[in-house]
Amino acid sequence: MCEYTCMTRGGKRIGAGRPKGTGKFGEPTVPVRVPVSLVGDVAEFVDLKGRGLPLYSSMVRAGMPTMADDHSDERLDLHKYVVHHPDSTFFVRVQGDSMINASIHEGDILVVDRSVEPRENSIVIAVLDGDLTVKRLRRKNGQVELVPENDRYPVIKVGPEQSFRIWGTVTTVVHRV
C-alpha cells in the first residue's frame, strides 16, 4: 500500500502542470521566493518590463529656479503615459520641416492614435493621393484643408477628385533637445 501512495504524492509528475512556454510570458519560468512585502513591487517591475523610470514629485519651474528635493513618488512608464489605446496607436518619425511652428521637427517621433476622432485644428496624419503627411486639420467653407505650421509651405485644399483619408490623430510628440 505504501508503494502506491508514496509514488503519487510530491515530486515531479509526468504530464502535470502547464506546458512550457504557454504561460503569460511565452517562455519557461522558474519559481522565485519573494518577501511578501515586496510582491507588489516585483509584480509591477515585471509588468513594466523594467522600463519604469523615477518620476519626482517636485515640479520644475520654467521661471525662477528653486531647490528641488530628491523625493521620487512613483515610477513612470513612458509607454503608459503616452499610449492610451495600445491597439490603435502607432509611432511614426517625422521627415521635413512643415510643422516646425507646432514644435514638430525633423526626426521627432509622433505618437498617433487612430481611435481619437480628429477635430478642428487637430494635428493629424493624413493620406493624400497615397502620400502620408502630418498637418493641422481645418475645415473652411465646407472644404477640408491641411494646414502646415511653417509659412514656407502652402495650405493644401483637399479636392473631391483626390484620394484622402485621416490615418490618425497625433497625441504626443517625442522631441530630443
VOLOTI-970448 format. One record per residue: residue in one letter; y, x, z of N, C-alpha, C, O in turn. Coordinates in steps of 0.1 Angstrom, whole numbers, padded with zeros to 4 digits, always signed. Example, Ala and Ser with C-alpha at 12.3 -4.5 7.8 and 13.67 -1.06 7.14 Angstrom:
A-0057+0132+0078-0045+0123+0078-0033+0132+0078-0033+0142+0085/S-0022+0128+0071-0011+0137+0071+0000+0129+0079+0011+0134+0080/
END
This chain:
M-0012+0008+0000+0000+0000+0000+0013+0009+0000+0022+0006-0007/C+0013+0019+0008+0024+0028+0008+0027+0034-0005+0038+0037-0009/E+0016+0036-0012+0018+0042-0026+0027+0033-0035+0035+0039-0042/Y+0024+0021-0035+0032+0011-0043+0047+0010-0038+0056+0011-0046/T+0049+0008-0025+0063+0007-0020+0070+0020-0021+0082+0020-0023/C+0064+0031-0019+0071+0044-0019+0076+0047-0033+0086+0053-0035/M+0069+0042-0043+0072+0046-0057+0083+0036-0063+0090+0040-0072/T+0086+0025-0057+0095+0016-0063+0109+0016-0055+0118+0008-0059/R+0110+0024-0045+0122+0024-0038+0129+0038-0039+0123+0048-0038/G+0142+0038-0041+0150+0050-0041+0147+0059-0054+0137+0057-0061/G+0156+0068-0056+0154+0077-0067+0157+0071-0081+0161+0059-0082/K+0156+0079-0091+0159+0075-0104+0147+0067-0110+0136+0071-0108/R+0150+0056-0116+0140+0047-0122+0142+0047-0137+0154+0045-0142/I+0133+0049-0145+0134+0049-0159+0139+0036-0164+0133+0026-0160/G+0149+0036-0173+0155+0024-0179+0165+0017-0170+0170+0007-0174/A+0167+0022-0158+0176+0015-0148+0190+0019-0151+0193+0030-0156/G+0199+0010-0148+0214+0012-0150+0219+0010-0164+0212+0006-0173/R+0232+0013-0165+0239+0011-0178+0235+0023-0187+0235+0035-0182/P+0233+0021-0200+0230+0032-0209+0242+0042-0210+0254+0037-0209/K+0240+0054-0211+0250+0064-0211+0260+0062-0223+0256+0059-0234/G+0273+0063-0219+0283+0062-0230+0287+0047-0233+0295+0045-0242/T+0282+0038-0225+0286+0024-0228+0296+0018-0218+0300+0006-0220/G+0300+0025-0209+0310+0020-0199+0324+0021-0203+0327+0023-0215/K+0333+0018-0194+0347+0018-0197+0353+0030-0204+0362+0029-0212/F+0347+0042-0201+0352+0054-0207+0345+0059-0220+0350+0068-0226/G+0334+0052-0223+0327+0056-0236+0320+0069-0235+0317+0075-0246/E+0317+0074-0223+0310+0087-0222+0303+0087-0208+0306+0078-0200/P+0293+0096-0206+0286+0096-0193+0296+0099-0182+0307+0105-0184/T+0293+0093-0170+0302+0095-0158+0293+0102-0147+0281+0102-0148/V+0300+0107-0137+0294+0112-0126+0299+0106-0113+0311+0102-0113/P+0291+0104-0103+0296+0099-0090+0305+0109-0083+0302+0121-0084/V+0316+0105-0077+0325+0113-0070+0329+0107-0057+0331+0095-0056/R+0329+0115-0046+0332+0110-0033+0348+0111-0031+0353+0122-0033/V+0354+0100-0029+0369+0100-0027+0372+0093-0014+0366+0083-0011/P+0381+0099-0006+0385+0093+0006+0391+0079+0003+0398+0077-0006/V+0387+0069+0012+0392+0055+0010+0407+0054+0008+0411+0046+0000/S+0414+0062+0015+0429+0062+0015+0434+0066+0001+0446+0063-0002/L+0426+0073-0007+0431+0078-0020+0425+0071-0032+0428+0074-0043/V+0417+0061-0030+0410+0054-0041+0420+0048-0050+0419+0049-0062/G+0431+0041-0045+0441+0036-0054+0448+0046-0062+0451+0044-0074/D+0452+0058-0056+0458+0068-0063+0450+0074-0074+0454+0077-0085/V+0437+0076-0071+0427+0081-0081+0426+0071-0093+0426+0075-0104/A+0425+0058-0090+0423+0048-0100+0436+0048-0109+0434+0047-0121/E+0448+0049-0103+0460+0049-0111+0460+0061-0120+0464+0060-0131/F+0457+0073-0114+0456+0085-0122+0447+0084-0134+0450+0088-0145/V+0435+0078-0132+0426+0076-0143+0431+0066-0153+0430+0069-0165/D+0438+0055-0149+0444+0046-0158+0455+0052-0167+0456+0050-0179/L+0463+0061-0160+0474+0068-0168+0469+0079-0176+0476+0085-0184/K+0456+0083-0174+0450+0095-0180+0458+0107-0177+0460+0116-0186/G+0464+0108-0165+0472+0119-0161+0486+0120-0167+0493+0130-0165/R+0490+0110-0175+0503+0110-0182+0515+0107-0173+0526+0111-0177/G+0513+0101-0162+0524+0097-0153+0532+0109-0149+0527+0119-0144/L+0545+0108-0150+0554+0119-0145+0563+0113-0134+0565+0101-0133/P+0568+0122-0125+0576+0116-0114+0589+0109-0119+0595+0114-0128/L+0591+0098-0113+0604+0091-0115+0611+0091-0102+0607+0085-0092/Y+0623+0098-0102+0630+0100-0089+0639+0088-0087+0644+0081-0096/S+0640+0085-0074+0648+0073-0070+0663+0075-0072+0670+0065-0073/S+0668+0087-0072+0682+0089-0074+0686+0086-0088+0679+0090-0097/M+0697+0080-0089+0703+0078-0103+0711+0090-0106+0716+0097-0097/V+0712+0093-0119+0720+0105-0123+0733+0099-0129+0734+0091-0138/R+0744+0103-0123+0757+0098-0127+0762+0105-0139+0760+0117-0142/A+0768+0097-0148+0774+0102-0160+0789+0105-0158+0795+0110-0167/G+0794+0103-0146+0807+0106-0142+0808+0119-0134+0803+0129-0138/M+0813+0118-0122+0814+0129-0112+0801+0132-0107+0793+0123-0103/P+0797+0145-0106+0784+0149-0101+0783+0146-0086+0792+0146-0078/T+0770+0142-0081+0767+0140-0067+0754+0148-0064+0747+0152-0073/M+0752+0150-0052+0739+0157-0047+0728+0147-0050+0728+0135-0046/A+0717+0152-0056+0705+0144-0058+0695+0147-0048+0694+0159-0043/D+0687+0137-0044+0676+0140-0035+0664+0143-0042+0663+0141-0054/D+0654+0149-0036+0641+0152-0042+0631+0142-0040+0619+0145-0039/H+0635+0129-0038+0625+0119-0035+0620+0112-0047+0628+0106-0055/S+0607+0113-0049+0601+0107-0061+0595+0093-0056+0586+0093-0048/D+0600+0082-0062+0595+0069-0058+0581+0065-0064+0573+0059-0058/E+0579+0069-0076+0567+0065-0083+0565+0074-0095+0572+0084-0097/R+0554+0072-0102+0551+0079-0114+0554+0071-0126+0552+0059-0126/L+0560+0077-0136+0564+0069-0148+0555+0073-0160+0554+0085-0163/D+0549+0063-0166+0541+0065-0178+0550+0060-0189+0552+0048-0190/L+0555+0069-0197+0564+0065-0208+0558+0055-0217+0565+0046-0223/H+0545+0056-0220+0539+0046-0228+0541+0032-0223+0544+0023-0230/K+0538+0030-0210+0540+0017-0204+0555+0013-0204+0558+0001-0205/Y+0564+0023-0203+0578+0020-0202+0584+0015-0216+0592+0006-0216/V+0579+0020-0227+0584+0017-0240+0576+0008-0248+0580+0002-0258/V+0563+0006-0245+0554-0002-0253+0550-0014-0244+0543-0014-0234/H+0556-0026-0249+0554-0038-0241+0542-0047-0247+0536-0055-0240/H+0540-0045-0260+0529-0052-0267+0521-0042-0275+0523-0040-0287/P+0511-0035-0268+0504-0024-0275+0497-0028-0288+0496-0020-0297/D+0492-0041-0289+0485-0044-0301+0494-0046-0313+0490-0047-0325/S+0507-0048-0311+0517-0050-0322+0527-0039-0323+0537-0041-0329/T+0525-0028-0316+0535-0017-0315+0530-0005-0323+0519-0001-0322/F+0540+0002-0330+0536+0014-0336+0548+0024-0335+0559+0019-0332/F+0546+0036-0338+0557+0046-0338+0559+0051-0353+0550+0052-0361/V+0572+0054-0356+0575+0060-0369+0586+0070-0367+0595+0069-0359/R+0585+0081-0375+0595+0092-0374+0606+0089-0385+0603+0085-0396/V+0618+0091-0381+0630+0089-0390+0632+0100-0399+0631+0112-0396/Q+0635+0097-0412+0639+0106-0422+0653+0102-0427+0654+0090-0431/G+0663+0110-0427+0676+0107-0432+0686+0104-0421+0683+0105-0409/D+0699+0102-0425+0709+0100-0415+0717+0087-0417+0729+0087-0412/S+0711+0077-0423+0719+0065-0425+0721+0057-0412+0729+0047-0412/M+0715+0061-0401+0717+0053-0388+0722+0062-0377+0721+0059-0365/I+0729+0072-0380+0734+0082-0370+0744+0075-0360+0745+0079-0349/N+0752+0066-0365+0762+0059-0356+0755+0049-0346+0762+0044-0337/A+0742+0047-0348+0734+0039-0338+0726+0049-0330+0716+0045-0323/S+0730+0062-0330+0722+0072-0323+0708+0074-0327+0699+0077-0319/I+0705+0071-0340+0692+0074-0346+0694+0085-0356+0701+0084-0366/H+0687+0096-0353+0689+0108-0361+0676+0112-0368+0665+0107-0364/E+0677+0121-0378+0665+0125-0385+0656+0132-0375+0660+0140-0366/G+0643+0129-0376+0633+0134-0367+0630+0126-0354+0620+0129-0348/D+0639+0117-0351+0637+0108-0340+0624+0100-0342+0620+0098-0353/I+0619+0095-0331+0607+0086-0332+0611+0073-0327+0618+0071-0317/L+0608+0063-0336+0612+0049-0333+0600+0042-0327+0589+0043-0333/V+0601+0034-0317+0591+0025-0312+0594+0011-0318+0604+0006-0316/V+0584+0006-0326+0586-0006-0334+0576-0016-0329+0564-0014-0329/D+0581-0028-0326+0573-0039-0321+0573-0050-0331+0583-0056-0334/R+0561-0053-0337+0560-0063-0347+0561-0077-0341+0563-0087-0348/S+0558-0078-0328+0558-0092-0321+0572-0096-0317+0574-0108-0313/V+0582-0087-0317+0596-0091-0313+0603-0097-0326+0604-0090-0336/E+0607-0109-0324+0614-0116-0335+0628-0109-0338+0636-0109-0328/P+0630-0105-0350+0643-0099-0353+0654-0109-0352+0653-0120-0357/R+0665-0105-0346+0677-0114-0345+0688-0108-0353+0687-0096-0357/E+0699-0115-0353+0712-0109-0359+0715-0096-0352+0716-0096-0340/N+0718-0086-0360+0721-0073-0356+0710-0064-0350+0713-0054-0344/S+0698-0069-0350+0686-0061-0346+0685-0050-0355+0688-0050-0367/I+0680-0039-0350+0676-0027-0358+0662-0029-0362+0653-0031-0353/V+0659-0030-0375+0645-0033-0380+0640-0022-0389+0647-0014-0395/I+0627-0023-0391+0620-0015-0401+0617-0026-0412+0610-0036-0409/A+0623-0024-0424+0621-0034-0435+0614-0027-0446+0615-0015-0448/V+0607-0035-0454+0601-0031-0466+0608-0037-0477+0608-0050-0479/L+0615-0029-0485+0623-0035-0496+0618-0028-0509+0619-0016-0511/D+0613-0037-0518+0607-0032-0530+0597-0021-0528+0596-0011-0536/G+0589-0022-0518+0578-0012-0515+0583+0000-0507+0574+0008-0503/D+0595+0001-0504+0600+0013-0497+0604+0009-0482+0610-0002-0480/L+0600+0017-0473+0604+0015-0459+0618+0020-0456+0622+0030-0461/T+0625+0012-0448+0639+0017-0444+0642+0011-0430+0636+0001-0426/V+0650+0019-0423+0654+0014-0410+0669+0011-0411+0677+0019-0415/K+0673-0002-0408+0687-0006-0409+0689-0017-0399+0680-0022-0393/R+0702-0021-0397+0706-0032-0389+0705-0045-0397+0710-0045-0409/L+0699-0055-0392+0697-0068-0399+0709-0077-0397+0714-0079-0386/R+0714-0082-0408+0726-0091-0408+0724-0102-0418+0719-0099-0429/R+0728-0114-0415+0728-0125-0424+0743-0129-0426+0750-0132-0417/K+0747-0128-0439+0761-0132-0442+0762-0142-0453+0757-0139-0464/N+0767-0153-0450+0768-0164-0460+0754-0167-0466+0753-0170-0478/G+0744-0168-0457+0731-0171-0462+0723-0160-0468+0712-0162-0472/Q+0729-0148-0470+0723-0137-0476+0719-0127-0466+0727-0123-0457/V+0707-0121-0467+0702-0111-0458+0708-0097-0463+0708-0094-0475/E+0713-0090-0453+0719-0077-0456+0712-0067-0446+0710-0070-0435/L+0710-0055-0452+0705-0044-0444+0717-0034-0443+0721-0028-0453/V+0722-0032-0430+0734-0025-0428+0731-0011-0422+0725-0010-0412/P+0735-0001-0429+0734+0013-0424+0744+0015-0413+0755+0008-0412/E+0742+0025-0404+0751+0029-0394+0757+0042-0397+0758+0051-0389/N+0762+0044-0410+0768+0056-0415+0777+0051-0427+0771+0046-0436/D+0790+0054-0426+0799+0049-0436+0796+0055-0450+0801+0050-0460/R+0788+0066-0451+0785+0072-0464+0775+0064-0472+0773+0067-0484/Y+0769+0054-0466+0759+0046-0472+0763+0031-0474+0770+0026-0466/P+0760+0025-0485+0764+0011-0488+0755+0001-0480+0744+0004-0477/V+0760-0011-0478+0753-0022-0473+0743-0026-0484+0747-0027-0496/I+0731-0029-0480+0721-0034-0490+0720-0049-0489+0716-0054-0479/K+0724-0055-0500+0723-0070-0501+0709-0073-0507+0707-0070-0519/V+0701-0080-0500+0687-0083-0505+0688-0095-0514+0692-0106-0510/G+0684-0093-0526+0685-0104-0536+0672-0112-0537+0661-0107-0533/P+0672-0124-0542+0660-0132-0543+0649-0126-0552+0637-0130-0550/E+0653-0118-0561+0643-0112-0570+0636-0100-0564+0626-0094-0569/Q+0641-0095-0552+0635-0083-0546+0623-0087-0537+0623-0098-0531/S+0614-0078-0535+0603-0080-0526+0609-0074-0512+0613-0063-0511/F+0609-0083-0502+0615-0080-0489+0606-0085-0478+0602-0097-0478/R+0604-0077-0468+0597-0081-0456+0602-0073-0444+0604-0061-0445/I+0603-0079-0432+0606-0072-0420+0593-0068-0414+0584-0076-0412/W+0591-0055-0412+0579-0049-0407+0578-0049-0392+0568-0050-0386/G+0590-0048-0385+0591-0049-0371+0605-0046-0366+0613-0042-0373/T+0607-0048-0353+0619-0046-0346+0619-0033-0338+0610-0031-0331/V+0629-0025-0340+0630-0012-0332+0634-0016-0318+0644-0022-0315/T+0626-0011-0308+0628-0014-0294+0633-0002-0286+0640-0003-0276/T+0629+0010-0291+0633+0022-0284+0634+0034-0294+0627+0034-0304/V+0643+0043-0291+0645+0055-0299+0642+0067-0290+0648+0068-0279/V+0632+0075-0294+0629+0088-0287+0637+0099-0294+0634+0102-0306/H+0647+0104-0287+0656+0114-0293+0656+0127-0285+0659+0126-0273/R+0653+0138-0292+0654+0151-0285+0668+0156-0285+0675+0154-0295/V+0672+0162-0274+0686+0168-0274+0686+0182-0278+0697+0188-0278/
END
